[in-house]
């Protein structure tokens, strides 16, 4: 395939394969433990071939986050969005590379409520490997891959998603029993039921409001309030409340395609509350 300038474009599947190999080499050089997840890291028995995704996703041992970050930046990766601003869960930091595209580094996976270090130890203990560009890359076990895809479905279509239908709705009783056991061990019940459209079973749970907002399209205000309720400490709750009115300059820059000016940040600061009021009015009318 050639671009308009006659330069051969690297197919997405090849770019992702080489990107995973590059990330694995960087992790090995700095001694960081990572698991390759989602996309082309998923076994074909779990997800049909040809569904590669659009970026590389990895889960890193929590204590290795800073070490891996230094290794990635030394290898030419640059931060695109930070943990604090990338998602309502604060779970992933996104990097970009001139040759390999985007990389999401997860310090925990949304929906797994065991402590991140304990959960990583558990997933790591049953890992296998898959070769990318001739480099053996650690991946979770098939059952753990399936659980990760199901939890991910809560944010991407829930019970109507292809992954959810294949891995749960159309699965046999034995497969379901295995997945339920992993959900129990990983303490992922709220997100698991959100993916099945049964979030209301968890009214009163610490993370109920968060998962209700992200799985049902509750809007930004509901999402922020869910984040505050889900926070584990008073300090975290206060930090979120203070940060809520601030402009996410990274998202604004991505939307504009350039760094925003001071005036654009100023305008956005006052536009966000106006959108919030409009959202409340819309919900009230509905």
matplotlib code that plots the C-alpha trace (Angstrom):
import matplotlib.pyplot as plt

x = [0.0, 1.4, 0.6, -0.1, 3.6, 4.6, 5.8, 4.9, 2.6, 3.2, 0.0, -1.6, -1.2, 2.6, 2.9, 1.2, 3.3, 6.5, 5.2, 4.6, 8.1, 9.6, 7.8, 8.8, 12.4, 12.3, 10.6, 13.2, 16.1, 14.8, 13.6, 9.9, 7.2, 4.5, 1.6, 0.4, -3.4, -6.3, -6.0, -3.6, -2.3, -5.6, -5.6, -7.6, -9.7, -10.9, -11.3, -11.5, -8.4, -8.4, -9.5, -6.2, -7.4, -5.7, -3.0, -0.8, -2.1, -0.1, -0.5, 2.5, 3.5, 2.6, 6.0, 7.6, 5.5, 8.2, 11.0, 9.1, 8.2, 11.9, 12.7, 9.9, 10.9, 14.5, 13.3, 11.5, 8.0, 6.3, 3.5, 0.2, -2.1, -1.3, -2.9, -4.6, -6.3, -6.6, -9.8, -12.2, -10.5, -6.9, -5.8, -3.7, -1.1, -1.0, 2.2, 2.9, 5.8, 6.7, 6.9, 4.6, 1.7, -0.1, 0.6, -1.6, 0.2, -2.2, -1.2, -4.4, -7.3, -10.7, -13.2, -10.6, -11.0, -8.3, -5.3, -3.3, -0.2, -2.0, -4.1, -1.0, 0.8, -2.3, -2.4, 1.4, 1.4, -0.5, 0.9, 2.1, 3.9, 3.1, 5.7, 5.6, 8.4, 10.4, 10.2, 8.4, 5.8, 4.0, 0.2, -2.5, -4.0, -7.0, -9.6, -7.9, -8.0, -11.7, -12.4, -10.4, -12.5, -15.7, -14.8, -13.7, -17.2, -18.8, -17.3, -17.9, -21.4, -22.0, -24.2, -24.6, -20.8, -19.4, -17.0, -19.8, -22.0, -19.3, -17.6, -20.7, -24.1, -23.4, -20.9, -21.6, -22.2, -18.6, -17.0, -19.3, -18.4, -14.7, -15.1, -17.3, -14.6, -12.0, -14.4, -14.7, -10.9, -10.3, -13.2, -14.6, -18.3, -19.5, -17.9, -18.8, -22.5, -22.3, -21.2, -24.2, -26.6, -27.2, -25.4, -28.5, -27.6, -24.8, -26.6, -24.7, -21.3, -18.4, -17.9, -21.6, -22.1, -18.9, -19.8, -23.4, -22.2, -19.7, -21.8, -25.1, -23.8, -24.7, -22.9, -19.8, -21.4, -22.5, -19.1, -17.3, -19.6, -19.0, -15.3, -15.6, -17.7, -15.4, -12.3, -10.8, -9.7, -10.9, -7.7, -8.5, -12.1, -10.9, -8.4, -11.0, -13.5, -10.8, -9.8, -13.3, -13.7, -10.2, -9.8, -8.2, -5.6, -4.4, -7.9, -8.4, -5.0, -6.0, -9.4, -7.7, -4.8, -2.3, -1.5, -4.4, -3.8, -4.4, -7.6, -8.9, -8.2, -10.1, -13.1, -13.2, -13.1, -16.4, -17.9, -17.6, -20.0, -22.5, -22.3, -22.9, -26.0, -27.3, -26.7, -28.6, -31.5, -31.6, -31.6, -34.4, -36.5, -36.0]
y = [0.0, 3.4, 6.9, 9.9, 10.7, 7.2, 6.1, 2.6, 2.6, -0.1, -2.2, -1.7, -5.3, -5.1, -1.8, -3.3, -6.4, -4.4, -2.0, -4.8, -6.1, -2.7, -2.2, -5.6, -5.0, -1.7, -3.5, -6.2, -3.7, -1.9, -5.0, -4.1, -6.8, -6.3, -8.3, -7.7, -7.4, -6.8, -6.4, -8.7, -10.1, -12.0, -15.7, -16.5, -19.0, -16.0, -13.4, -14.1, -13.2, -9.9, -7.8, -6.1, -2.9, 0.4, 0.6, -1.5, -2.2, -3.5, -4.0, -3.1, -4.3, -1.2, -0.9, -0.8, 2.1, 4.8, 2.5, 1.6, 5.3, 6.2, 3.2, 4.2, 7.8, 6.8, 4.6, 7.4, 7.2, 10.5, 11.0, 11.8, 11.8, 11.2, 8.8, 11.7, 13.1, 10.1, 8.5, 8.7, 5.7, 7.1, 3.7, 4.3, 6.6, 6.9, 7.3, 7.8, 6.9, 8.1, 4.5, 2.4, 4.7, 4.6, 2.7, 2.5, 1.6, 0.3, 0.5, -1.5, -2.7, -0.9, -3.2, -5.3, -4.2, -6.3, -4.1, -3.5, -5.3, -8.4, -8.6, -8.3, -11.1, -13.3, -12.6, -12.9, -16.4, -18.0, -16.1, -17.6, -16.0, -15.0, -14.0, -10.5, -9.7, -12.6, -11.4, -13.6, -11.3, -12.3, -12.5, -13.5, -16.9, -17.5, -17.2, -13.9, -12.6, -13.3, -11.6, -8.5, -8.3, -8.7, -5.9, -3.7, -4.3, -2.5, 0.7, -0.3, -1.5, -3.8, -6.8, -5.8, -5.9, -8.7, -9.8, -10.0, -12.0, -14.5, -14.9, -14.8, -14.7, -17.6, -19.5, -22.9, -23.4, -24.7, -21.7, -19.3, -21.1, -20.6, -17.0, -16.4, -17.9, -15.5, -12.6, -13.6, -13.9, -10.6, -8.9, -7.6, -8.1, -4.5, -4.1, -7.6, -7.0, -3.6, -5.4, -7.6, -4.7, -5.6, -2.8, -2.1, -5.2, -3.2, -0.1, 1.0, -0.4, 2.1, 1.9, 1.6, 5.3, 5.2, 2.1, 3.1, 6.4, 4.8, 1.8, 3.7, 7.0, 8.9, 12.1, 13.9, 15.2, 11.7, 10.4, 12.9, 12.3, 8.6, 9.2, 11.1, 8.4, 5.7, 7.3, 5.3, 8.1, 11.6, 13.1, 11.5, 12.8, 16.3, 16.2, 15.2, 17.9, 20.5, 19.3, 18.9, 22.6, 22.7, 22.5, 19.3, 21.1, 17.8, 16.9, 20.5, 20.3, 17.0, 18.5, 21.6, 19.7, 22.1, 23.6, 25.9, 29.6, 31.2, 32.7, 29.3, 27.8, 30.7, 30.3, 26.5, 27.1, 28.9, 26.7, 23.5, 24.6, 25.8, 22.3, 20.8, 22.9, 21.9, 18.3, 18.6, 20.2, 17.6, 14.8, 16.6, 16.8, 13.1]
z = [0.0, -1.0, 0.3, -1.9, -1.8, -3.1, 0.3, 1.3, 4.4, 7.0, 7.5, 10.9, 11.9, 11.3, 13.1, 16.2, 16.1, 15.9, 18.5, 21.0, 20.4, 20.9, 24.2, 25.4, 24.6, 26.6, 29.5, 29.5, 29.4, 32.5, 34.4, 34.3, 34.3, 31.8, 30.4, 26.8, 26.8, 24.3, 20.6, 18.8, 22.1, 22.6, 21.7, 18.6, 20.6, 22.7, 19.9, 16.1, 14.0, 12.3, 15.3, 16.1, 17.7, 16.9, 19.6, 21.9, 25.4, 28.3, 32.0, 34.1, 37.6, 39.7, 41.3, 37.8, 36.4, 36.9, 35.7, 32.5, 31.9, 31.8, 29.5, 27.1, 26.8, 26.3, 23.4, 21.7, 23.1, 24.2, 26.7, 24.9, 28.0, 31.6, 34.2, 35.9, 32.8, 30.4, 31.8, 34.7, 36.3, 36.1, 35.1, 31.9, 30.5, 26.7, 24.7, 21.0, 18.8, 15.3, 14.0, 16.2, 17.0, 20.3, 23.5, 26.6, 29.7, 32.4, 36.0, 36.9, 34.8, 35.4, 37.2, 39.0, 42.6, 44.2, 45.0, 41.8, 43.0, 44.3, 41.1, 38.9, 40.9, 40.3, 36.6, 36.2, 37.9, 35.1, 32.2, 28.9, 26.0, 22.4, 19.9, 18.3, 15.9, 17.1, 20.8, 23.3, 25.1, 28.3, 28.0, 30.6, 30.6, 28.3, 31.1, 32.3, 28.7, 28.6, 31.9, 30.8, 27.5, 29.4, 31.9, 29.0, 27.4, 30.3, 28.8, 25.2, 24.5, 27.5, 26.8, 23.1, 22.4, 20.3, 23.0, 25.6, 23.3, 22.4, 25.8, 28.0, 26.4, 24.0, 26.2, 27.8, 31.5, 32.1, 30.5, 32.5, 35.7, 35.0, 34.3, 37.4, 39.5, 38.1, 38.6, 42.3, 42.8, 41.1, 43.0, 39.7, 40.4, 39.9, 36.5, 35.5, 36.2, 34.5, 31.3, 31.5, 32.1, 35.7, 37.5, 39.7, 41.7, 43.2, 44.6, 47.6, 46.4, 46.5, 42.7, 41.7, 40.6, 38.6, 36.7, 36.2, 34.6, 32.3, 31.3, 30.7, 29.4, 32.5, 31.4, 32.7, 35.9, 36.9, 36.0, 38.2, 41.1, 40.7, 40.8, 44.1, 45.7, 44.4, 45.8, 48.7, 50.9, 52.0, 50.5, 47.1, 47.3, 48.1, 45.3, 42.8, 43.9, 43.6, 40.1, 38.7, 37.6, 36.0, 32.2, 30.9, 28.7, 27.3, 26.0, 24.7, 22.9, 21.3, 20.2, 18.7, 17.2, 18.9, 22.2, 23.4, 23.9, 27.3, 25.9, 24.8, 28.2, 29.8, 27.5, 28.1, 31.9, 31.7, 28.9, 31.0, 33.8, 31.1, 29.5, 32.9, 33.5, 30.0, 30.8, 34.1, 32.3, 29.6, 32.2, 34.1, 31.0, 30.2]

ax = plt.figure().add_subplot(projection="3d")
ax.plot(x, y, z, "-o")
ax.set_aspect("equal")
plt.show()
